[in-house]
Amino acid sequence: GRVCDWLPWARELADRGYRVMLFDYSILMPTTDVPAAVDPFAKDTVEAAGRLRQMGVQKVVLVGGSVGGLSVLRAGLDPKAGADGIVCLSASGSTEITESVAGVQVPVLFVAARDDLAAFQLSDELYGAATGAQSRKLVLLDGALHADKLLQPTAPTKSQVETEILAFLEAL
């Protein structure tokens, strides 16, 4: 998604006292080679996390959906990101990252809807691979909503996803 897709939920987090940084990636999503976006998106995420640290943020949690979910996992492997946790919503796009996810050491929350089949399957696979994480949780939801759509104000999944994410943040 784009910044505007995440804005309603980001405002809610800010109203709860969290500092939120939304950004658009520096490249557009490729239409034919989606895996090619993961590394540039991860690089942008690492840079954003670094800026947050420069601004004095004490804990940084990387949150992404779809290919952005894969990108935050990849960014979480980079010590420069300084991630304290990762939230991966509806991971989709490529299974190439699965083996490297074992290297993620911070807590990880995976969320996917059962009828969003590709994301459901990949999220389950990534959860299984994240054996090096301090903690990991997989939340499976009813329906087919994908990524940021899970948190839209009218989404039937919003309350459950928000509760899971807020509990995850509080535990860090």
C-alpha positions as CSV (number, residue, x, y, z in Angstrom):
1,G,0.0,0.0,0.0
2,R,0.8,3.6,0.1
3,V,1.1,6.1,3.0
4,C,-2.6,7.0,2.6
5,D,-3.6,3.4,3.0
6,W,-1.9,3.2,6.4
7,L,-2.8,6.7,7.6
8,P,-6.0,6.0,9.5
9,W,-4.4,3.3,11.7
10,A,-1.2,5.4,12.1
11,R,-3.2,8.3,13.5
12,E,-4.9,5.9,16.0
13,L,-1.4,4.7,17.1
14,A,-0.2,8.3,17.4
15,D,-3.3,9.1,19.5
16,R,-2.3,6.3,21.8
17,G,1.1,7.9,22.3
18,Y,3.2,5.9,19.7
19,R,5.5,7.7,17.4
20,V,4.7,6.6,13.8
21,M,6.7,7.1,10.6
22,L,5.0,6.3,7.4
23,F,6.8,6.5,4.1
24,D,6.5,5.5,0.5
25,Y,9.2,3.3,-0.9
26,S,11.8,4.8,-3.2
27,I,10.8,2.6,-6.1
28,L,7.5,1.5,-7.5
29,M,6.3,-2.0,-7.1
30,P,7.4,-4.0,-10.1
31,T,4.6,-5.6,-12.0
32,T,6.4,-8.7,-13.2
33,D,9.3,-9.3,-10.7
34,V,7.9,-8.7,-7.3
35,P,10.8,-10.4,-5.5
36,A,13.0,-7.7,-7.0
37,A,11.3,-5.1,-4.7
38,V,12.1,-6.8,-1.4
39,D,15.7,-5.7,-1.1
40,P,15.2,-2.0,-2.2
41,F,12.1,-1.9,0.1
42,A,14.2,-3.3,3.0
43,K,16.9,-0.7,2.4
44,D,14.3,2.1,2.6
45,T,13.0,0.5,5.8
46,V,16.4,0.4,7.4
47,E,17.0,4.0,6.5
48,A,13.6,5.0,8.0
49,A,14.4,3.1,11.2
50,G,17.8,4.8,11.4
51,R,16.1,8.2,11.2
52,L,13.7,7.3,14.0
53,R,16.6,6.3,16.2
54,Q,18.3,9.7,15.3
55,M,15.0,11.4,16.4
56,G,15.4,9.7,19.8
57,V,12.9,6.9,19.5
58,Q,13.8,4.2,22.1
59,K,12.1,1.2,20.5
60,V,11.6,0.6,16.8
61,V,9.0,-1.9,15.5
62,L,9.0,-2.5,11.8
63,V,5.5,-3.0,10.4
64,G,4.7,-4.0,6.8
65,G,2.1,-5.7,4.7
66,S,2.3,-7.9,1.6
67,V,5.7,-7.4,-0.1
68,G,6.3,-4.8,2.6
69,G,5.9,-7.6,5.1
70,L,8.7,-9.4,3.5
71,S,10.7,-6.2,3.4
72,V,10.4,-5.6,7.1
73,L,11.6,-9.2,7.8
74,R,14.6,-8.6,5.5
75,A,15.2,-5.2,7.2
76,G,15.0,-6.9,10.6
77,L,18.1,-8.9,9.7
78,D,20.2,-5.7,9.2
79,P,21.7,-4.5,12.5
80,K,21.5,-0.9,11.2
81,A,17.7,-1.1,11.4
82,G,18.0,-1.7,15.2
83,A,14.6,-3.4,15.2
84,D,13.1,-4.3,18.5
85,G,10.2,-6.2,16.9
86,I,8.6,-7.0,13.5
87,V,5.0,-7.1,12.5
88,C,4.4,-8.9,9.2
89,L,0.9,-8.6,7.8
90,S,-0.2,-10.8,4.8
91,A,3.3,-11.6,3.6
92,S,3.3,-12.2,-0.1
93,G,5.4,-12.1,-3.2
94,S,8.2,-14.6,-2.8
95,T,9.4,-17.5,-0.9
96,E,13.0,-16.7,-1.5
97,I,13.3,-15.0,1.9
98,T,12.1,-18.0,3.9
99,E,15.5,-19.4,4.7
100,S,17.0,-16.1,5.9
101,V,14.1,-15.5,8.3
102,A,15.7,-18.0,10.6
103,G,18.2,-15.3,11.3
104,V,15.7,-12.8,12.7
105,Q,16.3,-12.6,16.4
106,V,13.7,-10.1,17.6
107,P,10.1,-10.9,18.4
108,V,7.9,-11.3,15.3
109,L,4.1,-11.2,14.8
110,F,2.7,-12.7,11.6
111,V,-0.9,-12.0,10.7
112,A,-2.8,-13.4,7.7
113,A,-6.4,-14.2,6.6
114,R,-7.2,-17.8,5.7
115,D,-8.9,-16.9,2.4
116,D,-6.0,-14.7,1.3
117,L,-4.5,-18.0,0.3
118,A,-1.0,-17.0,-1.0
119,A,-0.4,-14.8,2.0
120,F,-1.9,-17.4,4.4
121,Q,0.5,-20.1,3.1
122,L,3.6,-17.8,3.0
123,S,2.9,-16.4,6.5
124,D,2.6,-20.0,7.8
125,E,5.9,-20.9,6.1
126,L,7.7,-17.8,7.4
127,Y,6.4,-18.4,10.9
128,G,7.8,-21.9,10.8
129,A,11.1,-20.7,9.5
130,A,11.5,-17.9,12.2
131,T,13.2,-20.3,14.6
132,G,15.8,-17.7,15.8
133,A,13.2,-15.1,16.9
134,Q,13.0,-14.3,20.7
135,S,9.3,-15.0,20.3
136,R,7.0,-15.5,17.4
137,K,3.3,-15.7,16.9
138,L,1.0,-16.4,14.0
139,V,-2.5,-15.0,14.0
140,L,-4.9,-16.5,11.4
141,L,-8.1,-14.6,10.7
142,D,-11.3,-15.4,8.9
143,G,-11.9,-13.7,5.5
144,A,-9.7,-12.6,2.7
145,L,-8.5,-9.1,3.5
146,H,-4.9,-8.4,2.7
147,A,-2.2,-6.3,4.4
148,D,-3.3,-2.8,5.5
149,K,-6.9,-3.7,4.6
150,L,-7.0,-5.8,7.8
151,L,-6.7,-2.5,9.8
152,Q,-9.0,-0.3,7.9
153,P,-11.7,1.4,10.1
154,T,-14.6,-0.7,8.6
155,A,-12.7,-4.0,8.4
156,P,-14.2,-6.9,10.4
157,T,-10.7,-7.9,11.3
158,K,-9.6,-4.5,12.6
159,S,-10.4,-5.1,16.3
160,Q,-8.6,-8.4,16.5
161,V,-5.6,-7.4,14.5
162,E,-5.2,-4.1,16.4
163,T,-5.5,-6.0,19.7
164,E,-2.8,-8.4,18.7
165,I,-0.5,-5.7,17.5
166,L,-1.0,-3.5,20.6
167,A,-0.4,-6.5,22.9
168,F,2.8,-7.3,20.9
169,L,4.0,-3.7,21.2
170,E,3.3,-3.6,25.0
171,A,5.3,-6.8,25.5
172,L,8.4,-5.3,24.0
